[in-house]
């Protein structure tokens, strides 16, 4: 599968996730999709990523990852501490995405409940 085909597949899975979340009254919006190497390096330097953007690239750099937030009822702010992130993660896995909330923080030193990405083997 080409890089462009993977991007299209990822976009389709994101659309499916939005629809499934909506059926459960979970309003979501992306806050980070594409990142440059420089942007990725800043997150790495802040301890917010295990990818430095150069030696270890992020899936965001290839348009194959997305960070989501659950919106409040007015749709004006993200709810960062919402128990529905677990359900959103289940829905992401159901549509065939990797959910960062499943990353073992103790083993990998990192867990990211706001992150979804296309599996690397696709």
Protein Blocks (a to p, Z undefined) as FASTA:
>chain_A
ZZklmmmmmmmmmmmmmmmmmmnopacddfbfbdcfklmmmmmmnopafbeolmmccfkl
nopaccdddddfkopaccfbbfklmmmmmmmmmnopacfklpcfklnopacfkbccddfk
ZZ
